Structures are given as C-alpha cells and as structure tokens.
Amino acid sequence: MHTFLNRLKYFLIAAVIQVLLFSHIHLFGYATVYIYLLFIIKMPRFATRNEQMVWAFALGLVVDMFSNTPGINAAAATLLAFMRDYVLAMFIPNGITEDFTPGTRVLRWGAYVSYAAICTLIFCTALFLLEFFTLSHPLHLAISVSGSTLLTLLFVIVFESLNRRN
C-alpha cells in the first residue's frame, strides 16, 4: 500500500509539473520538455510490465486531457513502458539481481545517461510520428524529435544530479 501511495504522489507531481509548466514551453517551436518521462524511467526494476504500462498510460492520458492531444502522449508513454525493461537490461551491471530504481547509484553516469537517452528517443520518436502522422516533412520531424529528446535528456540529467546530492 505504501508503494502505491508513493507512486501516486510522484504520478501527481509529474502530471502537474508537465501540464502546468512544461507543456507550454516550446523552444523555437520545435523542442518541448517531457519531464513526466522521469516517472516511467525511474520506476523500480521489478515492477511488472503490466503495472508499468498502466501507470504510463494513465499518466499519458492525464497529460493528453490537459494538452488537448487525443491519446498521443498515452500511446507514446505506453510504448516506452513496454520497451523500458529491454532497454534497462542492456545497461544493468553483471551480478545485480535485486530490485532497484534506475539511477546513477546503480548504473553509473554513462550507463544511466545512455539508458535515459534511448528511452527518451523512443518516446519522442513515437510521439512525433503520431503527432505528425506523415513523413512529408522529414526535416521538421527530425528537428522536433532530436530537439525534444536533447532538451528532455538535459532535464533528466539535471534532476538526477540534484537527486544524487540528496
């Protein structure tokens, strides 16, 4: 029960920060920070895939409701939750079998940044492919995906460095 309430607290914090602040910031009209990805990226390792996908879908749906996007965030977040375990498995050091929350304490900086970068790239690619729903403007799509990925990754790194100090 304590785990559920703790996740619900972080869920609400991520949703409120994304909806009230970061959804309204579009750097040069291309890049947007999707800070709520931290909720998905930082889920414990042994959370079941179904549990991850339900939380990610719900969070994406809340962001969609307030951003007036018809299920795009929910679909991209659900895809990320589905792929997250496969991506995380590439960066787990040998011999670690216990439950842990992905971060620099376990994965070290290089592995964590790579893990977060791949997760962010998967999310942003799916999101913008669904948003554009065409490949007629590949340069605009590439700039949006790369800009949002880099900007979101920057905020993930800043959050992790602040979190590591505490």
C-alpha positions in Angstrom: 0.0 0.0 0.0 2.9 2.4 0.8 4.4 1.7 -2.6 1.1 2.5 -4.3 0.7 5.8 -2.4 4.3 6.8 -3.1 3.9 6.2 -6.8 0.6 8.0 -6.8 2.3 11.0 -5.2 5.1 11.1 -7.9 2.4 10.5 -10.6 0.5 13.6 -9.5 3.7 15.7 -9.2 4.8 14.7 -12.7 1.4 15.3 -14.2 1.0 18.7 -12.6 4.5 19.9 -13.5 4.1 18.7 -17.1 0.6 20.1 -17.6 1.1 23.5 -15.9 4.7 24.3 -16.9 6.5 22.2 -19.5 3.6 21.7 -21.9 3.5 25.4 -22.5 7.2 25.8 -23.3 8.2 25.1 -27.0 11.8 26.1 -27.6 12.0 27.6 -31.1 8.7 26.0 -31.9 10.3 22.5 -32.1 11.6 21.3 -28.7 9.4 20.5 -25.7 10.5 19.1 -22.4 8.6 15.9 -21.4 9.6 15.8 -17.7 6.9 13.2 -16.9 9.1 10.6 -18.6 11.1 10.6 -15.3 8.2 8.8 -13.7 8.5 6.0 -16.2 12.3 5.9 -16.4 12.7 5.8 -12.6 10.2 3.0 -12.0 11.7 0.1 -10.0 13.3 -2.6 -12.0 11.0 -5.4 -10.9 7.7 -3.6 -11.4 5.7 -5.8 -13.7 5.4 -4.8 -17.3 1.6 -4.6 -17.0 2.0 -2.3 -13.9 4.4 -0.1 -15.8 2.1 0.2 -18.8 -0.9 1.0 -16.8 0.9 3.8 -14.9 2.4 5.1 -18.1 -0.9 5.0 -20.0 -2.7 6.8 -17.1 0.0 9.5 -16.9 0.0 10.0 -20.7 -3.8 10.2 -20.7 -3.8 12.9 -17.9 -1.3 14.9 -20.0 -3.4 14.4 -23.1 -6.6 15.6 -21.4 -5.0 18.8 -20.3 -2.9 19.3 -23.5 -5.8 18.7 -25.9 -4.0 15.9 -27.7 -6.1 12.9 -28.5 -4.2 10.0 -26.9 -0.8 10.7 -28.4 1.1 11.0 -25.1 -0.7 8.0 -23.7 0.3 5.9 -26.7 3.9 7.0 -26.7 4.2 6.6 -22.9 2.7 3.1 -23.1 5.2 2.2 -25.8 8.0 3.5 -23.6 6.8 1.5 -20.6 6.7 -1.6 -22.8 10.2 -1.1 -24.1 11.8 0.1 -20.9 12.7 -3.3 -19.4 14.5 -4.3 -22.7 16.5 -1.0 -22.7 17.3 -1.3 -19.0 18.6 -4.8 -19.4 21.3 -3.5 -21.7 22.8 -1.4 -19.0 22.5 -3.4 -15.8 25.9 -4.4 -14.4 26.5 -8.1 -14.1 25.6 -9.7 -10.8 22.8 -7.3 -9.9 19.6 -9.2 -9.3 17.9 -7.2 -6.6 15.2 -4.7 -7.1 16.5 -1.2 -7.6 15.4 2.1 -9.0 17.4 3.1 -12.1 19.8 5.9 -11.4 23.4 6.8 -11.2 24.0 5.0 -7.9 23.5 1.6 -9.6 24.1 2.2 -13.3 26.8 5.0 -13.0 26.6 8.1 -15.1 27.5 6.8 -18.6 25.1 3.9 -18.5 22.3 5.9 -16.9 22.6 8.7 -19.5 22.6 6.1 -22.3 19.5 4.4 -20.8 17.7 7.7 -20.4 18.7 8.8 -23.9 17.3 5.7 -25.5 14.1 5.8 -23.5 13.6 9.5 -24.3 14.4 8.9 -28.0 11.8 6.0 -28.2 9.2 8.2 -26.6 9.9 11.4 -28.7 10.0 9.4 -31.9 6.7 7.7 -31.2 5.1 10.9 -30.0 6.1 13.0 -33.0 5.3 10.2 -35.6 1.8 10.1 -34.1 1.5 13.8 -33.9 2.7 14.5 -37.5 1.1 11.3 -38.8 3.0 11.8 -42.1 6.6 11.7 -43.3 6.1 14.5 -45.8 8.2 16.9 -43.7 11.1 14.7 -42.6 13.4 17.6 -41.6 10.7 19.1 -39.3 10.1 15.7 -37.8 13.8 15.1 -37.2 14.3 18.5 -35.7 11.3 18.1 -33.4 12.4 14.6 -32.3 16.1 15.5 -31.7 15.3 18.8 -30.1 12.8 17.4 -27.6 15.0 14.4 -26.9 18.0 16.5 -26.1 16.1 19.0 -24.1 14.3 16.3 -22.1 17.5 14.5 -21.6 19.1 17.6 -20.2 16.4 18.0 -17.6 16.7 14.3 -16.7 20.4 14.7 -16.1 19.8 17.8 -14.1 17.2 16.1 -12.0 19.5 13.1 -11.4 22.4 15.2 -10.4 20.2 17.1 -7.9 18.7 13.8 -6.7 22.2 12.3 -6.3 23.2 15.0 -3.9 20.3 14.4 -1.6 
